[in-house]
Amino acid sequence: MPRFYCPPPLPTTGSFNLPSDAAHHASRVLRLREGDSVQMFDGTGIECHGIIEEMTGKQVFVGQIVQVDADKESPLPILLAQALSSSEKMDWVIQKATELGVTEIQPLATERSVARLSPERALKRTEHWQQVVISACEQCGRNVLPVIHPPLDIMLWLQQMRPSTASKYILLPQGATSLQSQEKPAGTVVLLVGAEGGFTPAESDSALLCGFTPIRLGARVMRTETAAIAGLAVLQTLWGDFN
């Protein structure tokens, strides 16, 4: 059944005109017709099913709307702190992280980040990443949109994270321990992943001073996008909804 993101408020009964973007996708891309069933979600956890009853011009009218109970969120809240990488890699990480159930994503500007964003470009990229998240949720069935934070300098972000009581991990090839050896977290898990060239010594040292535990993922050095997805998969396997 095709799924469409509809910003709140989303009616849970009755009828509804799909938002313009969703209507265009339904009629012009998917070429749906009257009588087809659709799913709608509002990004806050509400999912509804309905039937396309009328299509006129650019409007798609959905009726017979009913709310369904579809909680597909992981019990483990995860904040992925991902160093900025090239556009395609960053999009890929955000897409897959959404599918893997992250709660929040914090892009970080690091010394070795390939991507350098001006304030104007950072705003545009954040808006673009939000659309990547929406598309990923439409595909994977999630009804809650992960929060995409605006990019921050890593040193500033680390200082903000210093007082946090979350379980904080930094992925380092020379990490002294593994995720499997850690105790089950009581709350949010923060996973910090470096850029293509990794962290500088100053960045990794600052993370350790701010309470991050250095974690390794096997004996091989992974690319930034591989490390992020592998780390998230391990977290969900150990303490999330993969077990």
Backbone bond lengths (Angstrom), bond angles and torsions (degrees), N, CA, C in turn:
res aa  C-N    CA-C-N  psi(-1)  N-CA   C-N-CA  omega(-1)  CA-C   N-CA-C  phi
1 M - - - 1.454 - - 1.535 108.95 -
2 P 1.329 119.21 125.36 1.467 121.13 -179.90 1.522 111.23 -60.45
3 R 1.353 115.97 141.47 1.467 122.74 -178.04 1.524 109.50 -116.58
4 F 1.341 114.98 140.10 1.464 120.45 -179.00 1.520 110.23 -134.23
5 Y 1.330 114.74 134.15 1.459 120.36 173.60 1.518 109.28 -79.56
6 C 1.322 116.35 127.30 1.459 123.02 178.56 1.528 107.57 -127.79
7 P 1.331 117.30 109.11 1.475 119.20 -178.00 1.523 111.09 -53.93
8 P 1.329 117.45 144.64 1.465 120.06 179.41 1.520 110.99 -63.73
9 P 1.342 116.33 150.45 1.471 126.76 7.64 1.526 112.07 -85.76
10 L 1.313 116.29 135.24 1.455 122.92 176.88 1.524 108.23 -105.82
11 P 1.335 118.28 120.28 1.467 119.17 -179.76 1.517 111.01 -65.75
12 T 1.314 116.76 141.11 1.462 122.21 -178.66 1.529 112.41 -101.19
13 T 1.320 116.03 -0.73 1.474 121.60 174.40 1.523 107.58 -146.94
14 G 1.317 115.25 169.81 1.462 119.75 172.79 1.511 113.18 80.58
15 S 1.340 116.36 -130.19 1.458 121.57 -174.52 1.528 109.59 -139.44
16 F 1.354 114.68 168.87 1.461 118.61 -169.35 1.520 109.16 -166.61
17 N 1.334 116.35 139.16 1.455 121.67 170.23 1.519 109.40 -89.12
18 L 1.315 118.16 125.55 1.447 120.33 178.35 1.526 110.56 -61.19
19 P 1.340 118.35 144.40 1.467 120.28 173.11 1.526 110.52 -56.44
20 S 1.317 116.94 158.76 1.469 121.49 -171.80 1.536 112.19 -57.75
21 D 1.327 117.97 -43.51 1.470 119.45 -179.39 1.523 111.24 -64.14
22 A 1.322 116.04 -44.53 1.464 119.89 179.42 1.527 110.98 -66.37
23 A 1.335 116.40 -38.58 1.465 120.37 179.14 1.525 110.89 -63.98
24 H 1.328 116.25 -41.96 1.466 120.07 178.17 1.529 110.52 -62.78
25 H 1.327 115.95 -44.06 1.463 119.52 -179.24 1.534 110.84 -64.29
26 A 1.332 115.72 -39.95 1.467 119.81 -178.43 1.523 111.72 -67.17
27 S 1.330 116.55 -44.45 1.462 119.98 -172.45 1.524 113.07 -88.18
28 R 1.348 117.25 -40.21 1.462 120.26 -172.61 1.519 113.50 -94.72
29 V 1.338 116.79 -32.63 1.461 119.76 -177.23 1.526 111.01 -94.83
30 L 1.330 116.44 -56.06 1.463 120.32 -179.45 1.528 112.84 -80.78
31 R 1.335 115.03 -18.51 1.483 121.33 179.93 1.533 112.12 54.81
32 L 1.326 114.65 46.68 1.450 119.57 176.17 1.521 109.97 -71.07
33 R 1.306 115.99 162.95 1.459 121.97 -177.12 1.531 109.84 -131.50
34 E 1.318 115.77 165.70 1.461 120.84 176.55 1.526 109.67 -57.98
35 G 1.330 115.05 135.02 1.452 121.11 -177.09 1.520 113.62 99.37
36 D 1.351 117.05 -12.45 1.466 119.96 178.70 1.528 110.54 -75.85
37 S 1.318 115.26 144.36 1.464 121.20 177.33 1.522 109.96 -86.62
38 V 1.333 116.03 145.57 1.465 121.04 179.20 1.532 109.67 -139.38
39 Q 1.314 115.32 157.13 1.456 122.80 170.94 1.521 108.40 -110.63
40 M 1.319 115.75 147.37 1.466 121.90 176.73 1.522 108.27 -135.05
41 F 1.335 116.85 144.09 1.465 120.81 175.68 1.517 108.64 -142.30
42 D 1.331 115.84 153.95 1.464 119.27 -172.71 1.528 114.15 -108.18
43 G 1.328 117.80 3.37 1.449 120.87 177.86 1.510 114.80 84.76
44 T 1.335 117.61 -7.06 1.471 121.23 178.77 1.521 111.85 -108.10
45 G 1.340 117.47 -0.41 1.458 121.54 179.07 1.515 114.57 121.06
46 I 1.328 117.99 -8.31 1.465 121.15 -178.15 1.528 109.90 -90.30
47 E 1.311 115.95 131.19 1.462 122.50 174.99 1.523 109.10 -126.97
48 C 1.318 116.20 136.92 1.465 122.50 178.03 1.518 109.86 -131.96
49 H 1.324 115.12 151.53 1.456 121.72 173.09 1.526 108.72 -113.13
50 G 1.323 115.99 151.30 1.455 119.94 179.23 1.515 111.18 -159.55
51 I 1.328 114.50 179.82 1.463 122.35 -179.08 1.531 108.61 -123.19
52 I 1.326 116.84 132.40 1.465 120.00 174.46 1.528 108.44 -68.31
53 E 1.320 115.30 116.48 1.463 119.51 -177.34 1.531 112.97 -102.36
54 E 1.331 116.49 -24.57 1.463 118.55 -178.03 1.527 109.50 -156.69
55 M 1.333 115.37 141.08 1.461 121.62 176.35 1.522 107.55 -133.52
56 T 1.333 115.50 114.33 1.463 120.50 -178.40 1.520 108.70 -133.70
57 G 1.321 116.44 119.97 1.453 119.66 -179.85 1.517 111.21 60.19
58 K 1.329 115.20 -120.61 1.464 120.64 -179.65 1.521 112.69 -97.36
59 Q 1.333 117.13 7.07 1.456 120.80 -176.72 1.524 111.65 -104.29
60 V 1.344 114.29 141.03 1.464 121.36 175.74 1.526 106.42 -125.26
61 F 1.323 115.70 116.43 1.457 122.45 -175.51 1.519 109.19 -100.99
62 V 1.350 115.59 120.09 1.469 121.67 -178.59 1.529 109.05 -108.59
63 G 1.322 116.37 129.20 1.453 121.95 178.66 1.521 111.44 -122.38
64 Q 1.350 115.14 -176.53 1.468 122.75 -179.74 1.531 111.31 54.42
65 I 1.328 115.03 41.14 1.464 120.71 -175.90 1.526 110.63 -74.93
66 V 1.329 115.37 133.49 1.460 121.42 175.10 1.521 108.45 -135.50
67 Q 1.320 116.11 141.23 1.460 120.11 176.64 1.518 109.74 -83.80
68 V 1.334 116.03 141.92 1.461 120.89 179.40 1.524 108.94 -121.97
69 D 1.323 114.90 152.38 1.460 121.36 178.14 1.513 107.74 -89.93
70 A 1.331 116.63 107.68 1.463 120.56 -175.50 1.522 109.76 -143.09
71 D 1.325 116.70 76.46 1.459 121.90 178.33 1.523 108.70 -86.05
72 K 1.321 116.51 109.89 1.457 121.38 -177.46 1.524 112.14 -118.01
73 E 1.340 116.24 21.26 1.457 120.72 -179.43 1.530 111.24 -88.56
74 S 1.313 115.14 144.80 1.460 120.68 176.30 1.523 110.13 -70.04
75 P 1.325 118.23 145.90 1.469 120.30 175.71 1.525 112.48 -72.35
76 L 1.337 117.20 -9.22 1.463 121.54 -177.88 1.529 109.81 -103.20
77 P 1.344 118.05 109.58 1.467 119.10 176.12 1.520 110.40 -74.14
78 I 1.334 116.20 126.90 1.465 122.00 -176.85 1.526 109.88 -126.18
79 L 1.311 115.68 130.14 1.455 122.27 170.31 1.519 107.33 -106.24
80 L 1.338 116.44 115.37 1.460 121.13 176.02 1.521 108.58 -92.69
81 A 1.323 116.51 116.09 1.462 122.13 175.16 1.522 106.99 -99.95
82 Q 1.309 116.12 103.81 1.466 122.23 -170.92 1.519 110.50 -112.26
83 A 1.337 116.37 121.90 1.461 120.00 174.68 1.521 109.96 -62.66
84 L 1.321 116.17 141.32 1.453 121.25 -179.26 1.522 110.75 -59.72
85 S 1.326 115.39 134.92 1.458 121.83 175.48 1.521 107.89 -129.04
86 S 1.310 117.37 -174.80 1.457 120.67 179.78 1.524 110.20 -57.93
87 S 1.324 116.17 156.37 1.472 121.51 -171.43 1.519 112.65 -52.90
88 E 1.338 117.35 -49.43 1.458 120.43 -176.70 1.525 111.45 -65.19
89 K 1.323 116.96 -41.17 1.468 120.01 179.67 1.524 110.45 -65.95
90 M 1.323 116.69 -41.78 1.465 119.88 -178.77 1.521 110.43 -64.95
91 D 1.323 116.62 -43.14 1.467 120.31 176.92 1.520 110.54 -58.92
92 W 1.326 115.93 -42.97 1.465 121.13 -177.32 1.519 110.29 -63.94
93 V 1.334 116.66 -44.82 1.466 120.62 179.89 1.521 110.60 -62.18
94 I 1.329 117.31 -44.47 1.466 120.67 -178.95 1.527 110.49 -64.73
95 Q 1.317 116.47 -41.21 1.467 120.00 178.20 1.523 111.38 -61.64
96 K 1.318 116.75 -50.68 1.464 120.35 -177.05 1.526 111.93 -70.36
97 A 1.327 117.03 -35.60 1.465 119.75 177.07 1.523 110.58 -62.65
98 T 1.328 116.84 -37.95 1.467 120.79 176.33 1.523 110.10 -62.57
99 E 1.326 116.68 -45.78 1.460 120.48 178.76 1.526 111.17 -62.04
100 L 1.330 116.32 -31.98 1.465 120.89 -178.18 1.524 112.93 -85.14
101 G 1.329 117.59 0.97 1.452 120.06 168.06 1.511 117.14 95.37
102 V 1.348 119.12 17.17 1.464 118.86 179.50 1.532 110.48 -63.08
103 T 1.317 114.88 152.70 1.458 121.39 179.03 1.517 111.88 -92.69
104 E 1.348 115.73 -37.99 1.460 121.72 -178.48 1.527 109.13 -140.84
105 I 1.343 115.00 152.37 1.458 121.11 174.79 1.523 107.69 -131.47
106 Q 1.337 115.65 125.92 1.462 121.62 179.04 1.533 109.46 -116.73
107 P 1.331 118.24 102.18 1.466 119.73 174.06 1.531 110.10 -69.24
108 L 1.335 115.89 140.90 1.456 120.88 -176.20 1.526 111.19 -128.84
109 A 1.313 115.71 135.42 1.467 121.57 172.77 1.521 107.93 -87.63
110 T 1.332 116.30 118.01 1.460 121.40 -179.72 1.523 109.25 -117.30
111 E 1.326 115.42 169.10 1.465 120.79 -177.12 1.522 111.45 -60.22
112 R 1.329 117.04 -35.08 1.461 120.61 -176.13 1.522 113.56 -103.48
113 S 1.320 116.96 13.70 1.468 120.12 176.19 1.523 109.99 -65.80
114 V 1.325 116.23 131.86 1.460 120.70 176.54 1.517 110.06 -69.03
115 A 1.321 116.51 -41.59 1.471 121.22 -178.10 1.529 110.15 -79.09
116 R 1.326 115.77 134.74 1.461 122.60 175.47 1.524 107.05 -125.13
117 L 1.320 116.52 119.02 1.456 120.84 -173.24 1.522 111.19 -114.21
118 S 1.330 115.84 126.05 1.452 120.73 169.01 1.521 108.28 -72.04
119 P 1.339 118.94 164.40 1.477 119.68 178.16 1.525 112.84 -54.01
120 E 1.337 116.91 -39.91 1.474 119.80 -179.71 1.523 110.63 -67.20
121 R 1.322 117.00 -44.47 1.462 120.37 179.11 1.515 111.30 -67.34
122 A 1.319 116.90 -35.56 1.465 119.85 178.72 1.520 110.81 -62.00
123 L 1.337 116.49 -40.20 1.464 120.15 177.99 1.521 110.73 -63.84
124 K 1.339 116.98 -44.05 1.462 120.61 -179.58 1.529 110.80 -65.95
125 R 1.332 116.92 -39.02 1.450 119.45 179.70 1.525 111.23 -67.62
126 T 1.325 116.77 -37.84 1.461 119.70 178.03 1.522 110.59 -62.72
127 E 1.330 116.64 -42.10 1.468 120.34 176.66 1.523 110.84 -63.31
128 H 1.323 116.45 -39.79 1.468 120.58 177.90 1.527 110.48 -64.47
129 W 1.330 116.83 -44.74 1.469 119.81 179.89 1.515 111.38 -62.64
130 Q 1.334 117.27 -33.00 1.458 120.34 176.82 1.524 110.44 -61.31
131 Q 1.324 116.88 -39.31 1.465 120.12 177.52 1.526 111.47 -68.71
132 V 1.335 116.72 -34.32 1.468 120.14 175.39 1.528 110.06 -61.84
133 V 1.329 115.97 -42.66 1.467 121.44 178.12 1.525 110.72 -61.85
134 I 1.325 116.81 -45.64 1.466 120.76 -179.35 1.525 110.49 -60.17
135 S 1.329 116.94 -47.19 1.464 120.32 179.92 1.523 111.31 -62.08
136 A 1.335 116.36 -39.32 1.466 119.52 179.61 1.521 110.93 -65.75
137 C 1.335 117.28 -39.10 1.472 120.65 178.23 1.518 110.96 -67.48
138 E 1.327 117.38 -38.52 1.458 120.02 176.39 1.523 110.38 -60.23
139 Q 1.336 116.70 -38.47 1.459 120.98 -176.81 1.521 112.29 -76.25
140 C 1.348 117.56 -43.79 1.465 120.10 -169.71 1.527 113.86 -91.67
141 G 1.330 117.33 -10.41 1.461 119.77 175.91 1.511 115.45 96.59
142 R 1.340 118.47 1.73 1.459 119.85 177.66 1.521 110.81 -70.11
143 N 1.319 115.18 144.83 1.463 120.55 178.97 1.526 113.08 -109.00
144 V 1.331 116.42 -2.10 1.460 121.78 178.33 1.526 108.41 -118.09
145 L 1.324 117.46 124.01 1.453 121.45 179.98 1.533 109.73 -78.95
146 P 1.335 118.16 127.16 1.459 118.90 171.55 1.534 110.38 -60.64
147 V 1.312 116.18 148.82 1.458 121.42 178.74 1.526 109.08 -80.63
148 I 1.337 117.01 127.09 1.461 122.19 174.16 1.524 108.18 -102.88
149 H 1.315 116.58 112.19 1.460 120.50 179.60 1.523 110.24 -84.11
150 P 1.321 118.16 150.54 1.465 120.33 174.19 1.526 110.32 -61.80
151 P 1.329 117.83 149.19 1.468 119.92 179.82 1.522 112.12 -59.64
152 L 1.335 115.10 144.31 1.463 122.18 177.93 1.524 109.71 -132.43
153 D 1.326 116.54 154.76 1.452 121.02 170.32 1.528 108.32 -67.31
154 I 1.324 116.14 137.79 1.465 119.54 -173.44 1.523 112.40 -61.42
155 M 1.327 117.40 -38.19 1.464 119.23 -178.04 1.527 111.29 -66.28
156 L 1.329 116.97 -39.79 1.460 120.90 176.88 1.518 110.21 -64.53
157 W 1.319 116.35 -43.61 1.471 120.46 -179.52 1.523 111.19 -64.32
158 L 1.316 117.21 -41.39 1.465 119.98 179.64 1.519 111.28 -60.69
159 Q 1.321 117.04 -39.28 1.462 119.50 177.96 1.530 110.79 -65.45
160 Q 1.331 116.73 -35.67 1.461 119.97 177.00 1.527 110.83 -67.50
161 M 1.334 116.35 -31.54 1.467 120.63 -177.25 1.526 112.89 -84.41
162 R 1.321 117.96 -13.44 1.465 120.65 -174.64 1.532 112.63 -52.35
163 P 1.365 119.34 -46.77 1.472 118.35 -178.03 1.525 114.52 -80.40
164 S 1.329 117.95 -4.03 1.462 120.70 -176.47 1.525 111.40 -64.45
165 T 1.329 116.01 140.01 1.464 121.78 177.75 1.529 112.42 -94.51
166 A 1.331 116.67 8.09 1.461 120.65 178.23 1.527 110.12 -65.79
167 S 1.322 116.25 161.97 1.464 121.46 172.40 1.524 107.40 -80.54
168 K 1.334 117.17 113.68 1.462 121.92 -169.92 1.527 110.57 -112.33
169 Y 1.344 115.21 126.26 1.458 121.07 -178.60 1.521 110.25 -129.32
170 I 1.338 116.11 139.77 1.453 122.54 173.84 1.519 108.02 -117.91
171 L 1.332 116.98 130.62 1.455 120.97 179.47 1.517 109.43 -83.28
172 L 1.335 116.28 119.61 1.462 122.83 179.74 1.528 108.86 -136.18
173 P 1.339 117.91 134.77 1.470 119.23 178.06 1.523 112.61 -56.48
174 Q 1.344 116.07 -30.80 1.458 120.01 -179.86 1.527 112.14 -96.18
175 G 1.326 116.94 17.39 1.455 120.21 179.56 1.522 111.69 -56.23
176 A 1.324 115.57 143.74 1.464 120.05 -172.43 1.521 113.46 -85.71
177 T 1.323 117.53 -10.16 1.461 118.71 -174.63 1.519 109.67 -146.68
178 S 1.312 116.80 179.31 1.462 122.81 -179.82 1.519 109.66 -120.47
179 L 1.314 116.34 163.35 1.460 120.44 177.66 1.524 110.95 -63.90
180 Q 1.331 116.79 -34.05 1.455 120.39 -178.26 1.525 112.60 -61.40
181 S 1.326 116.94 -25.52 1.461 120.77 -177.37 1.525 112.92 -87.19
182 Q 1.338 117.18 -2.90 1.455 120.89 -178.01 1.528 111.07 -87.36
183 E 1.328 115.93 153.33 1.456 120.00 175.12 1.520 110.60 -73.27
184 K 1.312 116.12 151.89 1.454 120.53 179.63 1.524 110.02 -61.35
185 P 1.326 118.15 126.31 1.465 120.28 -177.46 1.520 111.50 -70.41
186 A 1.327 114.70 148.68 1.467 120.19 179.50 1.519 111.68 -88.30
187 G 1.332 117.44 -18.84 1.465 120.49 -177.62 1.511 111.12 -142.26
188 T 1.326 116.07 -135.04 1.454 122.09 -176.04 1.521 111.72 -70.73
189 V 1.333 115.39 143.64 1.457 122.65 172.45 1.526 108.40 -108.55
190 V 1.333 116.44 133.26 1.461 122.22 176.22 1.521 107.77 -110.50
191 L 1.332 116.46 124.66 1.461 121.76 179.28 1.518 108.36 -115.59
192 L 1.334 116.85 116.56 1.457 123.45 -176.56 1.526 109.19 -103.69
193 V 1.345 115.85 122.68 1.464 122.33 -175.19 1.527 109.16 -124.55
194 G 1.328 116.86 134.63 1.453 121.94 -176.50 1.516 113.94 -81.54
195 A 1.326 114.66 178.52 1.461 122.15 179.84 1.527 110.48 -84.51
196 E 1.364 116.36 -170.70 1.460 120.70 -177.71 1.527 112.32 -55.52
197 G 1.334 116.94 -38.65 1.455 120.77 -178.73 1.505 114.21 -93.40
198 G 1.318 117.70 6.89 1.448 121.61 -179.58 1.522 112.46 78.75
199 F 1.308 115.78 -174.55 1.460 121.68 178.35 1.532 110.28 -85.60
200 T 1.316 116.25 149.99 1.460 119.90 168.82 1.531 108.04 -75.39
201 P 1.335 117.89 159.94 1.472 119.37 176.19 1.518 112.25 -55.88
202 A 1.333 117.92 -37.83 1.466 120.29 -179.90 1.519 110.99 -64.19
203 E 1.337 117.04 -39.70 1.460 120.47 -179.43 1.526 111.48 -68.46
204 S 1.319 116.53 -46.66 1.468 118.71 -179.18 1.524 111.22 -67.13
205 D 1.332 117.13 -38.66 1.467 119.94 177.34 1.522 111.04 -63.04
206 S 1.338 116.72 -40.88 1.468 120.23 178.52 1.520 110.94 -63.83
207 A 1.337 116.60 -39.11 1.469 119.96 178.61 1.522 110.57 -62.57
208 L 1.316 117.12 -42.47 1.462 120.27 179.13 1.524 111.24 -63.89
209 L 1.329 116.43 -38.92 1.463 120.04 178.27 1.526 111.78 -66.85
210 C 1.341 116.20 -24.61 1.468 120.92 179.54 1.521 112.30 -92.30
211 G 1.331 116.72 13.25 1.460 119.84 172.47 1.506 116.45 95.87
212 F 1.341 118.62 10.63 1.465 120.89 179.61 1.531 109.87 -83.39
213 T 1.318 115.51 137.35 1.455 122.47 177.15 1.522 109.11 -91.92
214 P 1.335 119.46 127.22 1.474 120.94 179.85 1.523 111.27 -75.90
215 I 1.331 115.67 123.23 1.463 122.39 -174.90 1.527 109.26 -119.41
216 R 1.308 116.08 141.27 1.469 120.97 173.63 1.531 109.42 -111.39
217 L 1.304 115.65 150.28 1.467 122.00 175.24 1.526 107.91 -115.93
218 G 1.311 116.93 79.07 1.454 120.88 179.93 1.518 112.19 77.31
219 A 1.329 114.61 -170.85 1.466 120.55 -174.29 1.521 113.28 -93.65
220 R 1.326 117.98 -2.80 1.456 120.77 -175.15 1.527 110.64 -103.21
221 V 1.324 116.24 147.10 1.466 121.46 176.36 1.523 108.41 -85.16
222 M 1.328 115.97 121.30 1.463 121.29 -176.81 1.523 111.15 -98.39
223 R 1.312 115.68 154.72 1.454 120.71 170.11 1.526 108.65 -67.50
224 T 1.328 115.78 158.90 1.460 119.34 -175.01 1.522 112.02 -58.09
225 E 1.348 117.07 -42.69 1.459 118.92 -178.21 1.527 111.73 -70.12
226 T 1.336 116.96 -32.93 1.461 120.45 177.10 1.517 110.94 -68.78
227 A 1.327 116.01 -43.43 1.468 120.55 -178.17 1.525 111.18 -61.58
228 A 1.330 116.79 -43.26 1.465 120.09 -178.95 1.524 111.01 -61.24
229 I 1.319 116.62 -48.44 1.465 120.08 -176.45 1.531 110.88 -69.92
230 A 1.334 117.08 -39.32 1.464 119.72 178.31 1.525 110.27 -64.14
231 G 1.332 116.59 -43.61 1.460 119.72 179.14 1.514 112.64 -61.39
232 L 1.326 116.60 -43.34 1.464 120.62 179.18 1.534 111.04 -64.19
233 A 1.332 116.15 -40.16 1.463 119.51 179.65 1.531 110.92 -63.86
234 V 1.332 116.76 -39.46 1.467 120.05 177.86 1.525 110.25 -64.51
235 L 1.335 117.47 -44.04 1.465 120.94 179.38 1.526 111.21 -59.12
236 Q 1.319 116.73 -45.38 1.462 119.60 -179.41 1.522 111.74 -68.72
237 T 1.330 116.65 -31.23 1.460 119.75 177.90 1.530 111.21 -70.41
238 L 1.332 115.86 -41.41 1.458 119.63 -177.43 1.526 112.74 -74.77
239 W 1.329 116.79 -46.96 1.454 120.46 -167.87 1.527 114.21 -131.41
240 G 1.306 118.40 -2.52 1.463 121.00 -176.12 1.514 112.53 -102.68
241 D 1.333 115.70 -135.30 1.468 119.32 -175.41 1.524 113.01 -110.45
242 F 1.343 117.57 21.50 1.470 119.97 174.68 1.525 111.24 -90.38
243 N 1.357 116.47 -12.23 1.464 117.43 -175.16 1.534 110.75 -93.71
